[in-house]
Amino acid sequence: MAEAGIGKSRLLYEFRKAVAHEDVTFLEGKCLSYSKGVPYHLHIDTLKANFDIREGDGDSVIREKVKRGLNILGADETSTLPYLLEVFSVKDSGIDKIPMSPEARKDRTIEALNRIALKGSEIRPLILAYEDLHWSDKSSEEVLKYILENIPGVRLLMIFTYRPDFVHTWGAKSFHNQLTLNRLSNRESLAMVNHLLGTKDIDNNLEDLILEKTEGVPFFIEEFIRSLRDLKIIEKKGNKYHLAKDIQEMTIPSTIQDVIMARVDSLPEGAKEVLQTGSAIEREFTYELIKRVADLPEQELLSHLSVLKDSELLYERGIYPQSAYIFKHALTREVVYDSILTRKKKNLHEEIGNAIEELHTDRIEEQYELLAHHYSMAEAWEKAVYFGRLAAEKAHKLIHFQQAVTLYEQTTEWLLKLPEDNIRQERLVDIWLEICMNNIGLGQFERAVGLGLQAETTAKELGERARLGMTYLTLCIGSLYGGNFKKTEHYALQANQYLEGTGQEHALAVAEALLGVCYIGQGLWRKSEPHFSKAVSAYERLDKKTEYVVGWNAYTTGCAQLGYNLGVMGRIAEAKELFEKGYTPEQEQVSNPTTKMAYCSWQGLFISLIGEDHFGAAARINQLVELAERSDSPFMILVFSVAKANVLLGMEDFRLALSSSQKALKAIEGKGIRTGHVVNLYYDLVLAELESGDQESANQHYEEGRLLVELAPHWWGPRFDFLQGLLLMAEASPDYMRAKECFKKSIQGDEEVGAIVLPAQTRFYLAQVLAQKGEAERSRSLLTELRSQFRNWGISVWQQKCEQELEV
């Protein structure tokens, strides 16, 4: 780690030279200034080097090279090839033929990249060097974290270079060491000067000048010495260097920028033009791209590039014409770029964008972020908006919500620079709604609703009913996750009103489903059922069960929500059928994070209700928890961890349920998230802590959760009355009388809103209280009645509980 110019790249270069003749594989990846928005950008370089993929290789060539490489590595082709081809943006990668969700795709891509590293290290020791992590993208960082988890005991060395503003997450690893490069001391600076000049005999005035100007920055020292020589400011007499004339009579570069520009200005005009063009592309650029943008005869261009290489401003990598050129230092590129006149910069960026489009017509997806960058710098706002939205959509599909928000917000700024007309305003509303959905994924519900209200104002001005209806749907979802059921109902009814008659049948189904969620979220079981039934029936009638509206699939979520609803009312067989038909392989393939969160939440609750792992809930939710932990969304971690805890409680694995709940609590610490999921979290914590014998923590979390019951009093009020009864029974001196009253209050509250199974389960504990109070016959009678009810509903676990209690 070090600031710019201290020698990170040079140290890595010298290390590579030192191991050049050793029996190791050395692969390098480099981040560029625009690459924060490019998924897996950091790893593309190492993969290309590993599989010998060169600029201009077509899809078929890349496919064969990767296949050949996998065979050499001994890596399974089926589980690796499609994901690597997708990273390389190869068409027909085969990934679309694999039934999986976007989250699973991301998960398996990361596993494939990790597999390549580990397999490579088995053949011979592997060194992976990654430069400039301060410009890395989120997905590349996720891969690094994943590889680091698997690195102990493997013949793999990973080297990272970055500036101090980069914060990594692996500092606590026992196998990690950080080397911080500091500025050179005066003694060290003079040693470097002596080496560069080839003598220790240097005039004191010259030494003082160099130390004062360069301030211990090695790159500055090197460039300053070169500049002093080029400008003939120093001379050598005998074996001693000194200033050529009085310092007062000389114009001496005073900053590193001045030093670099002095060198650039001394170049022939043509070479300087090529250097400036290259700086507008990036620190690294291919020969093919500079050739298109510079528009010079080949020999003339090669001559200018040769001058730049001889001056050591650029390095060449690869073999002509598949060669690439790299600025010796990032700072050199920045200084050269800043020297270009504004108008010329704009023209250059537009020419670069056009050239990239022409060069990458077959695999343009790989270039979305880069094209958005160049067209925005060119102030070609229409194209910047077009590619910016595509880049943001790509980030969203990869579950990088914050990255997507950042890209959408940047795109909005570009959009607002276009003339105001209806088309611009329509796109503005659409982008705002996309930002809303990504904010919901991040758990930032207030922001989502605030932006949705902005979209509502603009949509009203447009007077377009369908777009306004979609806006209300988005506001409805934001309000729902934010726990405001009154607003949820209002916006769902508004959506219904504006969408009616527009032909947006799927959107109307979503509005119905959201009304159902609004009521079920409050525990109004009877009131919610007809809305869910209507939404599910609409999707089945339209025969497009995978259709999405504002990021919401009302079929999958509706089946799950209706399933739990029916389960609470004792219709267990129907509920199981709904969970199964709502999540077929076809649904799994297209499900997005929002859909998965909704489905798994209700499935987890259903498992906790019936006590059996129906339809593979545990395995599915486990995978999603792991995925959530690699995302940038504390809300996703909360939802999936609570769903997992619900499943574990249903299976009576209280230790793991407590662990999962604690993970969820840590994820949202200090985040201000207030939703029904948080109330559910505290409910789970109390149950798990009671079973583990931690009465103190159970009491504390009961009190904290009770404060949130107001979010959904019809649902959680009776549930927390039930918890209070359990706490009273668990005291050192149990208060059975008060516990009995709490259970009765809970039963009454549940039954008032149409629940049947929940109050029956509470009666089971009431029977235990009656037994403790000496009312054995009343207890036995109640348990016998409950056993029959649970048998009729098909809840065998609770039937057995009753039988065991009767035996006692």
N, C-alpha and C positions, 0 to 999 in steps of 0.2 A: 504494500500500500504506500502511495506517495502522491504528492501534488504533481501537476504537469511539469515535465522537464527534469525531474530528479533522476530518472534512469531506469524506470520499470521495464520498458521495452528493451533497452540495451542489456540489462541484466538477463532477461529472458533469452535474448539473442546469443549472448556469450554462453549461457547454460546449454542452449541447443548445440552450439559449436562443440562444446566440451563432450557431449554424449553422441556426437555424430557417428563415431565409429564403434559405438557400443551396440550390443545385441538388444536394442529396444525399438519400439515403434513410437514415433513422436508425431502427434497431431495437434494442430493449432486452430482455434476459433477466435474470431475477432468481432467485437460489437462495434457498430457505427452509430453516429449521432442520431440517425433517424430510426434505428432498429428497435427502439422501445415498443413500437407498435407492430413488429413483425414476429409472429409466432415461431418459436424454435430457431430464430435467426442465428443464435450463437452456435448451434450444433450443426447447422447446414454445412459450414466450412469443413468441420472435422469429418462429417459423413462423406462429403465429396472427395476429400483426400483419401479416406479409407477405401472407397470403392472406385477411385480413379475416374471420377466424373468430371468432365471438362466443359467449359463454356461452349455452347452450341450443340452438345449432345442431345439428340432427339429422345423422345419417350421410349422408343424400342431399344435404343442403345443403353439408356439408363436402366431399363428393366433387366436387360441381360447382364449388365455389370453388377447390379445389386444381387441378382440370383447367383452369379458366379462367386461373389464375395461371401454371401451367406453360406454357400457350400463349403468354402475354404474355412470359414469360422466354425462350421458345424452348428449353425443356428437354425432352428425350425423355420422353414419357409412360410408355412401356413400362418403362424402367429406373428411373423415379423415383416414379411415382404409387403403386404398391402399398406402397412402403416408408414414404412420408409418411403414407398412410392408416393404416398399422400404428402409427406413432408417435402418431397421433391416436386410436388405439384404435377405429378404424372397423371395424364388423363387415363381413365379406365384402370385405376389402381387396384380395383377389386374391392375396395372398402365399402362401397355402397351395396354390395351384394351380401355383406355380413349383417345379420339382423342385430342391431345394437343401437343404443341411444348416443347422443353427442357426448355425454359424460363418459360412457364406456369407451368411446372412440379415443377420447383424450387419455383416459387411464391406460389403454392398451398401447397408445403411441409412446407414452412415457416408458412403459415397460419394455417396448421394443428398442428404444434408444439405450436404455440401461443394459439390455441383453447384449447389444453390439459391443458395448464397452467391456462387459465382463467376459464375453467370449473371446474378444481380442486379447485380453490380458492372459488368457489361458495358453495362447499360442506363444507369446513372448511378452516380456514386461512392457507395459503401455504407459506413456506419458501423455496426458491431455492438458494442454495449456490454453487458457482462455484470457484474452486481453480486454481491458476496458469494460469491466463488469458494470461500471456506473452508467453505461448505456444499454444494459441488457433488458430484454423483455421478460414479462412475468412467466411465460411458459418455459423459457430457457432456464430461468432460475429454478422452477419446479423440477426440471430434469436433473439439474445439478444436485438439488437436495435429495432426490431419489437415489442417484448414483452414490452420493456420500453415505446414505444409510446402508449401502451394500459393500462399501469399500474395505472394511476391516478384513484382513486375511487374504486380500486379493492383490495380485502384482500390478497395482495401478497407482500412479502418482498423478495428482491433479494440482495444477498451478494456476492461480488467479492473479491478475493485476487489476488494480482499481484505484480511483482517487478517494480521498478521505470522506467524501459525501455519500459513498455507497455503504449501506448498512447490511451486513449479511447475517444469517441466522445459525451459522454452524460454529461459532466461536467456542462453544462449550465442549465440542468434540475432543476427546483425548488424543485423536490422531491428527488434529489440526494445529498448525503453527503459523503465526502471522509475522512476517518480516516487514518492518516499517522503515522505509528509506527516508532519511532526513537530509536537509541541505548540508553541503560540505562545510567543514570548518575552514578557517583561513589556511591552516597548514595543509589540509587535504586539497583545497582549491589550488594552492601553489604547486603541489605535487602533480596535479593534473595539467597545469599550465606548463610545467617543466617537461612533462611527457609529450605534450602537443608541439612544443617548440623545439624539443630535442636537446635541451640544455637547461642546466640549473643557474646559469649565469645570466640573470635578468636585472635590468636597471630597477632600482627601488621605486622610482616614479611610475614605471610601467606596471610593476606589481600592484601598487596602490590603486592605480586606475582600474585594473582588471578586477580586483577584489571589491572595489566600491560599486562598479557597474553590474557585476554578475551575481552578487549576493549569495554565492554558494550553490547556484543552480547549475548542475553539470552541462545540460544542453546549452544553456546561455553561455557558459564558459567556452564550449567548443565553437559555437557560432560566432561569439565575439572575437575570438582569436582569428578565425577564418576571415571575418570582416575587416579586422585591423590589417591583415596581410593584403587582402584584395584591394583595400583603399590606400595601401602603401603608407599607413599611419605609423607602422613600426618597421624597423630595419635591423639587420644583423651586421655588426662590425666585429670581425674576428669571430669569437665564439659567444658574443654577448648581444642580447636583444635590448633595444631601447627605443624611445619615441623618436620618430624621424625629424620632428620639429617641435616648436613650442606649443604646448597644449592649448594655449589661448588662441592660437591661429588656426586650429583645426576644428572641423565639424565631426564630432565623434558620436556615433549612435548611442543613445542613452538608455534605451530599453530593448528587450529582446525583440519586440515588434520592429523597432527601427533597424536592428541588426539584420533581421530576416529580409525586410524590404530593401535594404541596401544591396543585399545579394541578388534579390529578384530584379531590381532595377538595372543591375549590371549585365543581365542576360540579353541575348539578341531578341528583338521585338517578337519574332515568330515564336520562339521558345517560351517567352513570357506569356503570350496569348494562350498557348496550349496549357501551360501551368495553371492559369486562371480558369480556363475551361474545366480542367480536371478538378480544381478545388470546388467548383460549383456542383460537381457530381457527388463527391464524397472523398474521404481520405484514401479510399481504394477505388479504382475504376478499371474496366477491361479495355483492351485495345479496340475491340469491336465497337464499343460505345463511344470512346473518344474519337474514333475514326468518323463515325456518323455525325457527331456533334460538331467537330472541328471543320469538317468538310474541306479537307486539304488533300492534295495528291499524296499517294502513299509514301513515296520516297521523301517528300518534304516533311510529312508528319513524323516518319521514323527518324529523320535527321534531328528534328526538334526534341523528340523524346530522348535521343542519344545525348544531346547537350544537357538535358535535365538530369539524366542518370550520372553523367560525368561530374556534374556539379554537386552530386549527392543530395539533391533536393527530392528526388524520386528513386525508389528501388523498383526493379523489375522482378516479377515472379512468373514462373511458367515459361513455356516456349512459344515464340511467335508462330502463328498469329493468335494462339490461344493464351496470350500473355495478359497479365494484369500489372498495374502500376500502383505503387503505394507511396504516399508522402512519408518521408523519413520520420517526421514527427507530427502528431496531431496539431500542435501549436503552429507549425509551418503552414499547414493547410488552412487553419483559421485566419492567420495573418494575410495570406495571399487572397483568400476569399473576401476579407473585409476591404481589400484594396480595390475591388472591382466597383465601378460606378453603378449606381442604383438601376438606371435604365438598362444597362448592359446585363446586370444580374438577372433581371426579369426575363429578358430575351433568352439568356442562356438556359434558365430553368425551363422555359417553355420548350426550347429545342431538345433539352435532355428528356423531358416528359414524352415528347413526340417520338424520340428515338427509342426510348424504352418500350413504348407501346408497339412500335414496328418490330423490334427485336424479339419481343416476348408474346406475340399474338397467340401462340399455342399454349402458353402457361402463364397467362396474365395474372391469375390469382396470387401468385407469389409476389407480385409487384404492387398490389393495391396501396399499401402504406407509402411506398416510395413515390408512386405517381401522385398521390394526394399531397405529399410534401412538395414535390417539384412544381406542381400546378398552383399550389397556394403561394409559393415563393414567386411564381410568375404572375400572380394575381389573375390567373385564368380561373375565375371563381366557379364557373359552371362545371368544369372538369374536376376541380378540387373537391366540390361537393359530391359529385358522382362517385369518385374513388374513395373519398372520406367515409361515405355511408357504407360502401362495400367493405372497407377495412374494419369499421365498427361492427358490422354484422358478423364478420369472421371472428372477431374477438368474443362476441356474445356466444357464438356457437361453441367456442372453446372454453366457455364458462369463465372468462376473464371479465367480470362485470365492471370493475373499476376502470380497466383499460377501455372497455366499450364506452363507458360514460365519458371518459376523457376524449376519445375520438369523436363521439357524437357532439360533444360540446364545442370542440374545435370546428367541426363541420358546420355547426349552427352559426358560428362567427363568420365563416366564409359565405354561408347562404345569405346572411343579412347584408352582405356587400353587393348582392345582385339587386336589380331594380324591383321595387315592391309591386307585385301583381298577384293575382289569385293563385297562380301556379307556385310562386315562391311561398305564399302563406300556407298553402296546402302542405307543401313539403316541410315547412316549419312545424306545423301541428304534428305531422307524422314522426318527425325526429324527436320532438318533445315527448311524445308518447313512448318512443323506444327508450329514451333516457329514463322515463318513469319506471318502465319494466326492469331495467337494469338496477335502478336504485332500490326497487323492491327486493331484488335478488341480494342486494347488499344489506338489507334490513333498514334502509334509510327511508322510512315510510312518509315522514313529514315532508321531506324534499320531493318525494314522488308526487304527493298530493298537491304541493305548492306548484310544481311544474305543470301538473294536470290542469290546475285552475287557469294557468296562463294559456294552455292549449284550448280550454273551454272558451275563453274570451275571444281568441282568434277564430275558432271554429264557428262561433255565433256570428261574427262579422261576415264570414264566408257564406253563412246561410245554407250550408250543405248538411242535410239531415243525417246521412250515413256517417260522415266524418264526426259530427257532433255526438252521435250515438256511440261511436268507438271511443271518443274521449270520455264519455260517462262510464263506459265499461272499465277503462283504465283507472279512473278515479275510484270506481267501486272496488277494484282489487287493492289499490293502495290503502283505502279506508278499512277494508276488511282485515288486511294483515296488520294494520295499525291498531286494530281492536275497537274501532268506532263503528258499531253496528247500526246506529241510527243513520249515519252518513252513508253507510254501505247500502242500506235499504233505499234511501233517497236516490242515490246515483243509479242503482239497478232499475228502479222504476222509471227514471229519466231515460236511461238507455233503451228500455222497452218502448217507451213513448216515441222516441225519435227514430228507432230502427224499424218500427212497424211500417210496412208498406214499401220498404226500400229494397226488398229482395234479399236482404242479408239474413237468411234463415239461420245460419250457424251462429251469427252474432246474437240473434234473438234467443237461441238455445243457451248461449253463455249467460245472457242476462237472467234467464230463468234459473240456471244453475247457481248463479251468484246470489239470487234471492234465497235459494235454498240454503246456501252456505251461511248467509246472514242469520237465518233463523236457527239452523243447527248449531252455529257457533254460540248461540245464546241458550242452547239446550231446549229449544222449542221443537221437540221431535215431531209432533203431529203436524205442526204448521209447515215444516220444511219439506215433508215427504212429497206432496203433489208437485212442487216446483222441480225437485230432482227427477221425478218420474217423467215430467213433461220434457225436460232437457234431454234425458237419455233416449226417450222415444223419438224426439225430433232428429237426433243424430242417426238413429237406426232407420228412420224413414228416409232421410236424405242419403243414406248409404255412403257416408264419408266420415267414418269414425276417427280418422287421423287428422281431421281438419283443425287448424289452430286459428283463434281470433284473439288479438292483443296478447299473444303469448300464452293463451289459455285453451286447453283442450277439455271441453265440457263433457265429453263422453267418458274418458278415463277417470277424471276427477269426480264426475257425477255418479258413476257406478260405485266408486269407493265411498263417497259421502252417503249415498242412498243405502249402500251396504251396511255401513255402521249404524245408520239411522234405524234400519229394519232390525239389526242385531239388538239394539237397545230395547226394541219393542217385542223381542222374543221370536222374531221370524228368521231364525239362524240359517236354515237351509237356503232360503231366498238370498240372504246376505252373502253366503259363500259363493253362490252362483254369480252374483253381481261382481264380486272381487275377481273372479276368474275371467269373466267375459270382458271386463274393463281393462285387462292387462294381458292381451294376447301377444305373441312374438311381434306381430305387426305394430301394435301399440308401443311395445318396448323399443322398437327400432327408431321411432320418431319422437318419443317422449323427451321434452325439454326439462330443465331443472324445476321450473314452476310446477309442471304437471307431476313430476316425481315427488316433490315436496308434499303436494296435496294428497296424492295417492298413498304414500308411505305413512303420512300422519294418521290417516283414517285406518289404514291396515294395521298399524301398530296399536291403535286404540281397540280395534276389533279383537286382536290377539289377546290383549290384556283383559278383555271382556269374557272371552270364551275359554282362555287358558290352553290353547293348542296352536302350534305353529302351522297355520293353514296357508297353503299356496306359496310355500318357500319364502315367507316373510323375513325370517332371521338372516338368511344368506343374502337376500337382495339388499336389505337395509345395511348390513355390514359393509357391502361394497360401496354404498352411497355415503356412508360415514367417512370411509377412507378418501373418497373423492372430495367430499366437502372440506376435509382437512387440508387438501391441497389447493382449495379455491381461495379467493380473497373475500369470502362472505361469512361473517360470524353468524348471520341469520341461517344460512344453510347448515352450518355446524349445529346450531340450536335445534332446528327442525328434525334433522336426521338422527341426532343423538337422543332427543326425546322420544322419537319413534322407536329407536332401538331399546331404550329403557322400558317403554311400554310393553314391547315384546318380551323382554327379559322378566319383567314383573309377572306377565301372564304365565311364563314358564317357571316362575318361582326361583329364578336365579338372581337372588337379591344382591349378592356381592357385585356381579357385573352390572346390574341395573344401577347400583349406586355409583359405580365408576363412570358409566355413560352419562348419568345425570350431572355428576361433578364436572365432566368435560364440557357439557353444554353450559353450565353455570359460568365456568371460566371463560368460555368463548364470548359471552355477552357482557362480561364484567365491565362496567363503566360505559356501555354503549347506549343506555337509555331505551332499550327495546322493551315495549310493553304490549304483549299480545297474549292470546289464549295459550300459545305454546309455552310462554313463561309461567303461566298459572299451572299448566300441566306439569312443567318441570318441577315446581315446588311440591306439587302433589306427589310426584314420583319420589322425590327426595325424602319426604316424610315417611312414606311406606317403606322404602329401602332402609332408612336409618332405624326405624322401629324394629325391623327384622334383624338388624345387626346389633341391636341393643344400645344404640347411641340415642338415648332419650333426650339429652340436652340439645343436640343438633336438630333432632326431629321437632322439638318444641320451637326452636329458633326459626326453622324454615317454615313451620306452620304459620307463625306470626307474620313472617315476611310475605308468604303467599296469600294469606287472608286479606292483606291490604290490596291485592290485585283482583280479588273476587268480583269487585264491581264491574270489571270488564265484561263479564258474562255471568251475572248473578243467578239466572235460572239453571245454568249448567253447574257452575262451580260452587254456588252457595250450598246445595245439598251435599256435594262431594266433600267440602271442608267441614260440614257438620259431622259427616261420617268419620273424617280424620280425627276430629276432636274426641269423638267417642272412643276411637282406638287409643288415643293418647291417654285418656282417662283410665282405660283398662290396663294400660302398661305402667302406670305409676307404681311406686313402691308400695303404697297403700291404695289399691284401686278404688275409684269412686264409681261403683256400678250404677248407682241411682242416676247420677248426672250423665253417665255414658248411655244409659237407656233412653233418657230424654233426647240426647243428641241424635241417636240412631232413629228415634221416632220422627224427629224434625227432618232428618235427611230423607227418610222414606216418604214423608208427606210432600216435601219439595219436589222429589223426583217424579212422584205419581201425578202431581198437578200439571206437569208439562208432557205427560204421556209416556215416560220411561217405565218399563216393566222389569227388565233384567237387573238393572242397577239397584232398585229398592229391594229386589229379592235377595241379592247378594248382601245387602246391608242387614236384612232380616236374619241371615245366617249368623252374623255377629250378635244380633239382638238375642238369638236363641242361646248363645254362649253366656250372655249376661244373665238371662233368666235362670240358667242352670246354676250360675255362681250365687244367685240370690235365693237358691233353694226351691225354685219353681220348676222342678224336673219334668213334671207332666206337661206343663205348658211348653217347655223347651222341646220335649220329644215330639209333641203334636206339631209344633211349628216346623221342625226339621223334616218330619214325615211329609208335610205339605210341600215344603221346598224341594225335597227329593223328587217328588212327582212332577213338579213344575219344570225343574231342570231337565228331567228325562224327556218330557213332552217337547221342550224347546230344542233338545239335541245338544245340551251343554254337559257332556259326560264328566268333565273335570269337577264341576261343582256338584253334580249328582254324587260323585264318589266322596267329596268332602262331607256332604250330608250323611252318607252312609257310615263313614268313619266316625263322625261325631256321635251318631246314634249308637254305635258299638260302645263308645266310651260311656 
